[in-house]
Amino acid sequence: MSRTSGKWNIWSITFLALLVIGLVYSVILSPLTFIIPIVVLGGIFWLYKYPPSFLRGYNSQQGRTQVKQSRATAAKTKSNKPRSKTVPFRVIEGGKEDDDLPKYH
């Protein structure tokens, strides 16, 4: 018997079937135990996705003033940066003989 990870075997199907039966039985028996965690996790996700204004921090534009650089200042900052040295690449030939190996392996 070969074990491959992509195929379903009898044990995984049985386990999943029993898991689904247990979950359905628990929801029918006491639905409040599943509703509360779903509501709490949904609220956390909602606050993460759409945070209220007092949780956003000071990233808004209300308290900050925008400073615009003049063209002369921007040109100075660009010219002061050291340019990286361009190094030409060269190919180093390998010494291994590939005659006995197939082209695509």
DOTORFI-867810 format. One line per field, with one value per residue: x, y, z of N, C-alpha, C in turn. Coordinates in Angstrom, 3 decimals, decimal comma. Atoms other than C-alpha are relative to their C-alpha. Layout:
<atoms>
n.x X ...
n.y Y ...
n.z Z ...
ca.x X ...
ca.y Y ...
ca.z Z ...
c.x X ...
c.y Y ...
c.z Z ...
</atoms>
This chain:
<atoms>
n.x 0,844 -0,818 0,570 -0,188 0,635 1,059 1,202 0,734 0,087 1,180 -0,128 0,271 1,438 0,698 -0,269 0,750 1,427 0,280 -0,167 1,185 1,129 -0,167 0,271 1,445 0,648 -0,277 0,754 1,410 0,140 -0,172 -0,481 -0,623 -1,442 -0,622 0,349 -0,825 -1,333 0,118 0,261 -1,214 -0,996 0,487 -0,223 -1,439 -0,327 0,604 -0,822 -1,289 0,202 0,507 -0,206 0,584 -0,949 -0,894 -0,985 -0,838 -1,269 -0,184 -0,367 0,865 -0,630 0,513 -0,982 -1,297 -0,114 -0,770 -1,124 -0,335 -1,370 -0,161 -0,728 -1,439 -0,305 0,157 -1,129 -1,193 0,033 -0,238 -1,374 -0,918 -0,038 -1,096 0,453 -0,595 -0,948 0,485 -1,015 0,434 0,042 -0,664 0,415 -1,098 0,305 -0,162 -0,890 0,657 0,426 1,415 0,341 0,706 1,273 1,007 0,126 1,059 0,102
n.y -1,166 -1,207 -1,151 -1,260 -1,050 -0,635 0,830 0,243 1,405 0,323 -0,567 -1,438 -0,171 0,344 -1,055 -1,201 0,270 -0,069 -1,391 -0,742 0,460 -0,587 -1,438 -0,197 0,379 -1,040 -1,205 0,257 0,124 -1,317 -0,885 -1,201 0,208 -0,310 -1,360 -0,974 -0,163 -0,565 -1,436 -0,640 -0,021 -0,925 -1,360 -0,286 -0,198 -1,271 -1,082 0,017 -0,468 -1,371 -0,479 -1,308 -1,107 -0,102 1,081 -0,140 -0,649 -1,338 0,072 -0,869 -1,243 -1,122 -0,673 -0,121 -0,975 0,514 -0,828 0,315 -0,380 -0,760 0,765 -0,098 0,907 1,362 0,283 0,180 1,298 1,040 -0,027 0,372 1,452 0,609 0,940 1,327 0,316 1,096 1,030 0,915 1,404 0,871 1,390 0,914 1,278 1,146 1,021 1,293 0,529 0,353 0,829 1,216 -0,338 -0,452 -1,445 -0,385 1,007
n.z 0,000 0,076 -0,688 0,694 -0,778 0,757 0,083 -1,239 -0,368 -0,807 -1,335 0,030 0,258 -1,242 -0,974 0,369 -0,188 -1,437 -0,406 0,435 -0,822 -1,330 0,061 0,197 -1,262 -0,989 0,363 -0,322 -1,443 -0,619 1,060 -0,550 -0,125 1,286 0,423 -0,721 0,616 1,341 -0,153 -0,521 1,072 1,021 -0,493 0,063 1,410 0,411 -0,551 0,689 1,370 -0,052 -1,378 -0,306 0,107 -1,154 0,055 1,185 -0,314 0,533 1,409 0,789 0,427 -0,780 -0,830 0,668 1,080 1,118 0,406 1,380 0,319 1,233 1,026 -0,251 -1,110 0,488 0,889 -0,834 -0,666 0,996 0,484 -1,078 -0,171 0,758 1,017 -0,148 1,057 0,836 0,167 1,067 -0,378 0,955 -0,106 -0,300 0,627 -0,875 0,522 -0,055 1,296 -0,055 1,156 -0,383 -0,612 0,956 0,065 -0,952 -1,049
ca.x 0,000 1,556 1,033 0,512 -0,359 -2,723 -5,229 -7,898 -7,667 -10,291 -8,889 -8,999 -12,548 -13,692 -12,025 -13,593 -17,030 -16,878 -15,630 -18,551 -21,059 -19,614 -19,725 -23,323 -24,347 -22,653 -24,327 -27,747 -27,156 -25,855 -25,675 -24,568 -21,131 -20,485 -22,228 -20,181 -16,701 -17,911 -19,236 -16,045 -13,732 -15,932 -15,736 -11,948 -11,707 -14,067 -11,983 -8,787 -10,193 -12,015 -10,445 -12,217 -10,606 -9,204 -7,363 -5,820 -3,070 -1,638 -1,291 -4,031 -3,248 -4,978 -2,045 0,744 1,920 3,229 6,668 7,388 10,979 12,062 13,581 17,022 16,941 15,662 18,430 21,074 19,907 19,933 23,399 24,950 24,178 27,229 26,728 27,233 30,102 29,011 30,935 30,816 29,822 31,814 30,979 33,248 33,315 32,834 35,238 32,642 31,980 28,258 28,426 27,130 24,215 20,923 20,128 16,944 17,042
ca.y 0,000 3,327 6,460 9,605 12,904 13,972 11,124 10,536 7,292 5,558 6,906 10,549 10,199 8,484 11,128 14,006 12,360 11,906 15,479 16,857 14,707 15,922 19,578 19,315 17,550 20,242 23,058 21,434 20,724 24,180 26,728 29,540 27,962 28,494 31,846 33,687 32,877 33,686 37,076 37,862 36,875 38,778 41,878 41,629 41,272 44,225 46,430 45,335 46,067 49,319 50,774 53,659 57,091 56,909 53,642 54,831 56,822 60,042 59,001 61,375 64,733 66,860 67,616 67,572 70,278 69,425 70,752 70,962 70,968 73,489 72,300 73,513 71,549 68,429 68,708 69,044 65,947 63,953 65,099 64,364 60,667 58,611 56,710 52,994 51,683 49,561 46,332 44,303 40,710 37,943 34,325 31,732 28,608 25,388 22,463 19,694 17,521 17,209 14,791 11,786 13,629 14,148 17,719 17,928 16,164
ca.z 0,000 -1,042 1,000 -1,004 0,600 -2,174 -1,829 0,774 2,656 4,793 8,082 7,054 5,671 8,873 11,032 9,091 9,148 12,929 13,333 11,314 13,218 16,531 15,483 14,246 17,451 19,575 17,650 18,053 21,745 22,735 19,908 22,224 22,640 18,910 18,485 21,145 19,703 16,182 17,333 19,284 16,416 13,959 16,162 16,390 12,619 12,125 14,440 12,692 9,236 10,157 13,326 15,082 15,022 18,574 17,770 14,515 16,192 14,876 11,251 10,197 8,611 11,317 13,605 11,053 8,746 5,350 4,445 0,763 -0,418 -2,964 -6,215 -5,196 -1,919 -3,664 -6,275 -3,550 -1,719 -4,937 -5,953 -2,529 -2,732 -3,692 -6,895 -6,743 -8,785 -11,730 -11,786 -14,990 -14,474 -16,043 -16,677 -15,115 -17,219 -15,307 -15,655 -15,390 -18,397 -19,047 -21,966 -20,015 -18,348 -20,200 -21,253 -19,148 -15,817
c.x 0,900 -0,724 0,332 -0,796 -1,193 -1,300 -0,630 0,024 -1,168 0,062 -0,297 -1,478 -0,799 0,180 -0,804 -1,501 -0,376 0,132 -1,232 -1,214 0,084 -0,286 -1,482 -0,753 0,219 -0,773 -1,475 -0,210 0,119 0,572 0,720 1,516 0,730 -0,277 0,915 1,408 -0,055 -0,229 1,261 1,072 -0,417 0,202 1,468 0,418 -0,542 0,830 1,375 -0,129 -0,426 0,163 -0,683 1,084 0,954 1,038 0,960 1,348 0,058 0,456 -0,855 0,699 -0,432 1,104 1,322 -0,051 0,895 1,104 0,392 1,406 0,009 0,790 1,496 0,408 -0,099 1,158 1,275 0,014 0,245 1,459 0,995 0,108 1,159 -0,558 0,675 0,858 -0,547 1,145 -0,472 0,056 0,728 -0,396 1,232 -0,401 0,265 0,877 -0,646 -0,448 -1,439 -0,424 -0,849 -1,363 -1,014 -0,161 -1,015 -0,116 -0,669
c.y 1,243 1,163 1,251 1,061 0,618 -0,786 -0,172 -1,498 -0,186 0,645 1,493 0,271 -0,301 1,088 1,259 -0,194 0,080 1,426 0,833 -0,401 0,602 1,490 0,290 -0,321 1,079 1,277 -0,179 -0,009 1,345 0,975 1,247 -0,150 0,259 1,422 1,022 0,113 0,590 1,498 0,725 0,085 0,924 1,449 0,390 0,255 1,333 1,179 0,060 0,606 1,471 0,555 1,345 1,073 0,076 -1,118 0,129 0,623 1,370 -0,024 0,908 1,327 1,192 0,758 0,251 1,078 -0,582 0,992 -0,438 0,493 0,826 -0,839 0,013 -0,971 -1,454 -0,383 -0,226 -1,371 -1,122 -0,043 -0,438 -1,511 -0,584 -1,013 -1,345 -0,298 -1,171 -0,968 -0,931 -1,443 -0,819 -1,436 -0,850 -1,361 -1,132 -1,056 -1,367 -0,406 -0,474 -0,891 -1,198 0,276 0,404 1,526 0,511 -1,089 0,568
c.z 0,000 0,683 -0,802 0,735 -0,716 -0,013 1,379 0,285 0,959 1,387 0,004 -0,279 1,257 1,047 -0,309 0,177 1,477 0,531 -0,367 0,821 1,398 0,023 -0,162 1,283 1,068 -0,301 0,327 1,504 0,702 -1,039 0,518 0,123 -1,322 -0,450 0,661 -0,593 -1,405 0,069 0,479 -1,089 -1,143 0,417 -0,048 -1,445 -0,496 0,512 -0,658 -1,398 -0,028 1,417 0,224 0,055 1,192 0,039 -1,175 0,296 -0,629 -1,450 -0,863 -0,267 0,853 0,716 -0,679 -1,068 -1,068 -0,362 -1,400 -0,290 -1,281 -0,997 0,255 1,118 -0,459 -0,917 0,796 0,658 -0,990 -0,430 1,070 0,189 -0,799 -0,989 0,217 -1,216 -0,813 -0,250 -1,103 0,500 -1,056 0,293 0,246 -0,556 0,983 -0,633 -0,066 -1,404 0,127 -1,156 0,388 0,627 -1,074 0,081 1,025 1,038 1,201
</atoms>
